[in-house]
């Protein structure tokens, strides 16, 4: 029996070979049949016989729907290039997709080969492109370097960079971005208290048509070329610890007369006491932003209300002002805040038509937090009294979350504001009495009071 073992082994090997060969033949036949079915299907199913113009439009809608679905996805990391699979359905669809340049003008660069960027730029056929690019520590910088080399093609660019890799892009620094209208620069260290210096890649670049600029997590240099005079929207967000002098900010804003939307969040630290006193006494030249429609400020220093007071803006500008808790402790005076609000309500630092202001809402929130939100239009109060029922209804509300501040500070601020109605949403027990808060109102003024537990 042992003499037959080699023979049996060879027979089993031959049988395995025949089975594999048969399976390969079956797979090949199946693939050929599937290919034939697809060719027949393309001639039968109506969607495959659509005119190229309709099919390309359908592809664009499909891509937009994929982006919308990924934006709302909360599970896992979405694939920004998943829509490209539509070009793999059949040869006809692929040829239509490749001949639709609009389909390739919006793409995402993560860690692909530089050739990917060049292929996308080639497929877009010289049209302006919108690009979102990410470069984390340890990633290959060549794709973004290739993109920056073609910056003259880019209309909208969003860059999210890890601080250590900023220097790797210096060799690809562009000199001019002739089509760039929207630029977003984000640091990957979003939660770090150490503020990242601005990337130097755009230091010497010119932006002749830049309209929207968003800077997040970087220490913005207010004298940088990136603050182009053509800007209509500027958003600066940074919670790190660094100083941005008011004078430097105002000087930069003075060179951007077309601004319509300005959002400054956390771009300054609390000032030392000596600087606070100097800030209150120094004469700051006001800056007029005649086209501003929305102003948002979030800061850790109440003295940054000086910036608000130094901006001459349209009376119809919508303002949101938030003072975070870092420096709002103890008996911090609300006088700078009150003065800034009054400068707008009186028309001293606004331009345009007037509408009455009537409502103040006082809320109590967690300790060491004072948040002031000016909702709706901040307008002068010329003619505010009960003798003018023909005036428009109230369209400004100030919500103030107070704790801990002294009762005198609150009453001082409320006493200066030209209030007619006051709505007290929540006051912590023991902090102040309702009659003290409402004492300055006219005898027939309206009032609404909710308890401390009201939400």
C-alpha positions in Angstrom: 0.0 0.0 0.0 2.9 2.3 0.7 4.0 1.9 -2.9 0.8 3.5 -4.1 1.2 6.7 -1.9 3.2 8.6 -4.5 0.7 7.7 -7.2 -2.2 8.8 -5.1 -0.5 12.0 -4.2 0.0 12.8 -7.9 -3.6 12.0 -8.7 -4.9 14.3 -6.0 -2.7 17.1 -7.2 -3.9 16.6 -10.7 -7.5 16.6 -9.5 -6.9 19.8 -7.6 -5.4 21.4 -10.7 -8.4 20.3 -12.8 -10.8 21.7 -10.2 -9.0 25.0 -10.1 -8.9 25.2 -13.9 -12.6 24.4 -14.1 -13.3 27.1 -11.6 -11.2 29.7 -13.5 -13.0 28.8 -16.7 -16.4 29.2 -14.9 -15.3 32.5 -13.5 -14.1 33.7 -16.9 -17.4 32.6 -18.5 -19.4 34.3 -15.7 -17.5 37.5 -16.2 -18.0 37.4 -20.0 -21.7 36.7 -19.6 -22.0 39.6 -17.1 -20.2 41.9 -19.5 -22.5 40.8 -22.3 -25.5 41.5 -20.0 -24.2 45.0 -19.2 -23.8 45.7 -22.9 -27.3 44.5 -23.6 -28.6 46.4 -20.6 -27.1 49.6 -21.8 -29.2 49.3 -25.0 -32.4 48.4 -23.2 -32.7 50.2 -19.9 -33.7 53.9 -20.4 -31.3 55.4 -18.0 -28.4 54.1 -20.0 -29.8 55.7 -23.2 -30.3 59.1 -21.7 -28.6 62.0 -23.6 -25.2 62.9 -22.3 -26.4 66.3 -21.1 -29.1 64.8 -18.8 -26.8 62.0 -17.6 -24.0 64.5 -16.7 -26.6 66.6 -14.8 -27.7 63.5 -13.0 -24.1 62.8 -12.0 -23.8 66.3 -10.5 -26.9 65.9 -8.5 -25.7 62.5 -7.3 -22.4 64.0 -6.1 -24.2 66.8 -4.3 -26.5 64.3 -2.6 -23.5 62.2 -1.5 -21.9 65.2 0.0 -25.1 66.2 1.9 -25.4 62.6 3.2 -21.8 62.5 4.4 -22.2 65.9 6.1 -25.1 64.6 8.2 -23.4 61.2 8.9 -22.5 60.7 12.6 -21.0 57.2 12.3 -17.5 56.6 11.2 -15.4 58.7 8.9 -17.0 59.5 5.6 -15.2 58.8 2.3 -15.1 62.2 0.5 -14.3 60.4 -2.8 -17.1 57.8 -2.7 -19.0 59.6 -5.5 -16.3 58.7 -8.0 -17.7 55.1 -8.1 -20.4 56.4 -10.4 -17.8 56.5 -13.1 -17.1 52.8 -12.6 -20.6 51.5 -13.5 -20.1 51.1 -17.2 -17.9 52.4 -20.0 -20.6 54.8 -21.3 -21.1 56.3 -17.8 -17.4 56.6 -17.4 -16.9 58.4 -20.7 -19.8 60.8 -19.8 -18.3 61.4 -16.3 -14.8 62.1 -17.7 -16.2 64.6 -20.2 -18.1 66.5 -17.5 -15.5 68.9 -16.1 -17.9 70.4 -13.5 -17.8 66.9 -11.8 -14.1 67.2 -11.0 -14.0 70.8 -9.8 -14.7 70.0 -6.2 -12.5 67.4 -4.5 -10.9 66.4 -1.2 -7.1 65.9 -0.7 -6.1 63.7 2.3 -3.2 61.4 1.7 -3.3 60.6 -2.0 -0.4 60.5 -4.4 0.5 63.9 -6.0 -0.6 62.4 -9.3 -4.2 62.4 -7.9 -4.2 66.2 -7.6 -2.8 66.6 -11.1 -5.4 64.1 -12.6 -8.3 66.0 -10.9 -7.0 69.3 -12.2 -6.7 67.8 -15.7 -10.2 66.4 -15.6 -11.6 69.8 -14.6 -10.3 71.2 -17.8 -8.9 74.6 -16.6 -12.1 75.4 -14.7 -11.8 77.0 -11.2 -11.7 74.3 -8.5 -12.8 74.0 -4.9 -10.5 72.0 -2.7 -10.5 70.8 0.9 -7.1 69.5 2.0 -5.8 67.9 5.2 -2.2 67.4 6.2 -1.6 65.7 9.5 1.7 64.8 11.2 3.5 62.1 9.4 1.5 62.5 6.1 3.1 63.0 2.8 3.0 66.8 2.0 3.6 66.4 -1.7 -0.2 66.4 -2.7 -0.7 69.8 -1.0 2.6 71.0 -2.5 1.3 70.0 -5.9 -2.0 71.8 -5.2 -0.3 75.0 -4.1 1.8 74.9 -7.3 -1.6 75.2 -9.2 -3.1 77.8 -6.8 -4.0 79.9 -9.9 -6.7 77.4 -10.6 -8.2 77.4 -7.1 -11.3 79.4 -6.3 -12.0 78.0 -2.8 -9.4 76.4 -0.6 -9.8 74.9 2.9 -6.5 73.8 4.5 -6.4 71.9 7.8 -2.7 71.6 8.8 -0.8 70.0 11.7 1.6 72.6 13.2 4.8 70.5 12.6 4.1 70.3 8.9 3.6 74.0 8.2 7.3 74.5 7.4 7.1 71.6 4.9 4.9 73.8 2.6 7.3 76.8 2.5 9.0 75.6 -0.6 5.6 75.6 -2.4 4.6 79.1 -1.3 2.6 80.8 -4.1 3.2 84.4 -5.2 -0.4 85.2 -6.4 -3.8 83.5 -6.1 -5.7 85.3 -9.0 -9.0 83.3 -8.6 -9.1 82.6 -4.9 -12.3 84.0 -3.4 -12.7 81.8 -0.3 -9.8 80.7 2.0 -10.1 78.7 5.3 -7.0 77.9 7.4 -7.5 75.5 10.4 -5.0 74.1 12.8 -5.5 70.4 13.8 -4.7 71.4 17.4 -8.2 72.7 18.0 -8.3 72.1 21.7 -4.7 73.2 22.5 -4.1 76.3 24.6 -0.8 76.8 22.8 -1.6 79.0 19.9 0.0 77.9 16.6 1.8 80.6 14.6 0.2 81.3 11.2 1.6 79.2 8.3 4.1 81.2 6.4 3.1 79.7 3.0 0.9 82.7 2.2 3.1 85.5 3.7 4.2 86.9 0.3 1.1 85.9 -1.7 -1.3 88.4 -3.3 -5.0 87.9 -3.2 -6.6 90.3 -5.7 -10.2 88.9 -5.4 -10.3 87.2 -1.9 -13.7 87.8 -0.3 -14.1 85.2 2.5 -11.4 84.4 5.1 -11.7 82.0 8.0 -8.7 81.5 10.4 -9.2 78.9 13.2 -6.6 78.0 15.8 -3.8 80.2 14.5 -2.2 83.4 15.9 -3.4 85.8 13.1 -0.9 88.5 12.1 -3.1 91.5 11.7 -0.6 93.1 9.3 -0.5 90.0 7.0 -1.3 90.2 3.2 -3.9 87.6 3.8 -6.2 90.4 5.2 -7.0 91.6 1.7 -8.9 94.9 1.2 -11.5 92.9 -0.9 -12.7 90.9 2.0 -16.4 90.9 2.7 -16.4 88.1 5.4 -13.8 87.6 8.1 -13.9 85.0 10.8 -11.1 84.6 13.4 -11.5 81.8 16.0 -8.8 81.0 18.6 -9.1 80.0 22.3 -5.3 80.0 23.0 -3.5 82.5 25.1 -2.0 85.4 23.1 -2.5 89.1 22.9 -3.9 90.9 19.9 -3.8 94.7 20.5 -7.0 96.6 19.8 -5.1 99.2 17.8 -3.7 96.5 15.5 -7.1 95.0 14.9 -8.6 98.4 14.2 -5.8 99.3 11.8 -6.4 96.1 9.9 -10.2 96.6 9.8 -9.7 100.1 8.5 -8.2 98.6 5.4 -11.2 96.3 4.7 -14.1 98.8 4.0 -16.1 96.1 2.1 -16.6 93.9 5.2 -20.2 92.7 5.6 -19.7 89.9 8.2 -17.1 90.1 11.0 -16.7 87.3 13.6 -13.9 87.6 16.2 -13.9 84.8 18.7 -11.3 84.5 21.4 -8.5 86.3 19.6 -7.3 88.1 22.7 -6.4 87.3 26.2 -7.4 89.2 29.4 -5.3 92.4 29.7 -3.1 93.1 32.7 -4.5 95.7 35.0 -2.1 98.4 33.8 -3.1 97.7 30.2 -6.8 97.8 31.1 -6.5 101.3 32.6 -4.4 102.5 29.7 -7.0 101.1 27.3 -9.8 103.0 29.0 -7.8 106.3 28.9 -6.3 106.1 25.4 -7.8 107.9 22.5 -8.6 105.3 19.8 -9.4 106.5 16.3 -12.8 104.9 15.3 -13.1 102.8 12.2 -16.1 103.0 9.9 -17.5 99.8 8.3 -20.3 101.1 6.3 -21.4 97.8 4.8 -21.3 95.6 7.9 -24.5 93.6 8.4 -23.4 91.2 11.1 -20.9 91.5 13.9 -20.0 88.7 16.4 -17.5 89.1 19.2 -16.6 86.4 21.7 -13.8 87.3 24.1 -12.4 86.7 27.6 -11.9 90.3 28.4 -14.7 92.8 29.1 -12.3 95.5 27.9 -12.6 94.3 24.4 -15.9 96.1 24.3 -13.6 99.0 23.5 -13.3 97.5 20.1 -17.1 97.4 19.7 -17.2 101.0 20.8 -14.6 102.0 18.2 -16.5 100.6 15.3 -18.9 102.9 13.5 -21.4 100.6 11.8 -24.8 100.8 10.2 -27.7 101.0 12.6 -29.2 97.9 11.0 -26.1 95.7 11.8 -27.0 92.6 13.8 -24.6 92.2 16.8 -23.8 89.3 19.0 -21.5 89.9 21.9 -20.3 87.2 24.3 -18.0 87.7 27.3 -16.6 84.4 28.5 -15.7 83.7 32.1 -11.9 83.8 32.2 -11.7 87.4 33.3 -15.3 87.9 34.4 -14.9 87.2 38.1 -15.6 88.8 41.4 -16.9 92.3 41.1 -15.9 93.0 37.6 -17.6 96.2 36.5 -20.0 96.2 33.7 -19.4 99.8 32.9 -17.3 99.2 29.7 -20.1 97.0 28.5 -22.8 99.5 29.3 -20.8 102.2 27.6 -20.4 100.1 24.4 -24.1 99.3 24.2 -25.1 102.9 24.8 -22.7 104.1 22.1 -24.8 102.0 19.7 -28.2 102.8 21.1 -27.6 106.5 21.1 -26.4 106.6 17.6 -23.0 107.9 18.6 -21.3 105.0 16.8 -23.9 104.0 14.3 -25.0 105.4 11.0 -28.4 105.2 9.3 -32.1 105.0 10.3 -33.4 104.7 13.9 -35.7 102.2 15.5 -36.6 102.0 19.3 -35.0 99.6 21.7 -37.2 98.4 24.5 -36.4 95.0 26.0 -33.8 93.7 28.4 -33.6 90.1 29.4 -31.6 89.1 32.5 -30.6 85.4 32.9 -28.6 83.6 35.6 -26.1 81.0 34.3 -23.3 78.9 35.8 -20.6 80.6 38.0 -17.9 82.9 36.7 -19.8 83.4 33.4 -21.1 86.6 32.0 -22.5 86.3 28.5 -24.1 89.2 26.7 -25.8 88.5 23.4 -27.2 91.4 21.4 -29.8 89.8 19.2 -31.5 91.4 16.2 -30.7 95.0 15.2 -28.7 97.3 17.5 -30.3 100.7 16.8 -30.4 104.2 18.3 -33.4 105.0 20.5 -34.2 108.5 19.3 -37.8 109.2 20.1 -38.3 106.2 22.4 -41.3 107.0 24.6 -44.9 106.0 25.0 -46.0 109.1 23.0 -44.9 107.4 19.7 -47.2 104.4 19.2 -46.5 104.6 15.5 -42.8 103.5 16.0 -41.9 100.0 14.8 -42.2 97.2 17.4 -39.1 96.2 19.5 -36.5 94.5 17.4 -33.6 94.3 19.8 -33.1 92.0 22.7 -30.1 91.9 25.1 -29.7 88.7 27.1 -27.4 89.0 30.0 -26.3 86.0 32.1 -24.9 87.4 35.4 -22.9 85.7 38.1 -21.0 86.7 40.1 -21.3 90.4 39.7 -22.5 92.9 42.3 -26.0 94.2 42.4 -24.7 97.7 42.1 -23.1 96.9 38.8 -26.3 95.4 37.4 -28.4 98.3 38.5 -25.9 100.8 37.2 -26.0 99.2 33.8 -29.8 98.9 33.7 -30.2 102.4 35.0 -28.2 103.8 32.1 -30.0 101.9 29.4 -33.1 103.6 28.0 -35.4 100.7 28.8 -39.2 100.6 28.6 -39.8 96.9 29.1 -37.7 94.5 31.1 -38.1 90.7 31.3 -36.2 89.0 34.1 -35.9 85.3 33.1 -33.9 84.0 36.1 -32.1 85.6 39.1 -30.3 83.4 41.6 -31.9 83.6 45.1 -30.1 86.0 47.3 -28.3 87.7 44.6 -30.8 90.6 44.1 -34.4 91.4 44.7 -36.9 91.8 41.9 -38.0 95.2 43.2 -34.4 96.5 43.0 -33.9 95.3 39.5 -37.2 96.8 38.3 -37.0 100.0 40.4 -35.8 102.2 37.6 -38.8 101.4 35.2 -41.6 103.7 34.6 -44.6 103.0 36.8 -46.6 101.7 33.8 -43.7 99.8 32.2 -44.2 96.2 31.3 -42.4 93.5 33.2 -42.3 89.7 33.2 -40.5 87.7 35.9 -39.7 84.0 36.0 -38.1 82.2 39.0 -34.5 81.0 39.3 -35.5 77.5 38.1 -37.0 78.8 34.8 -35.3 77.5 31.7 
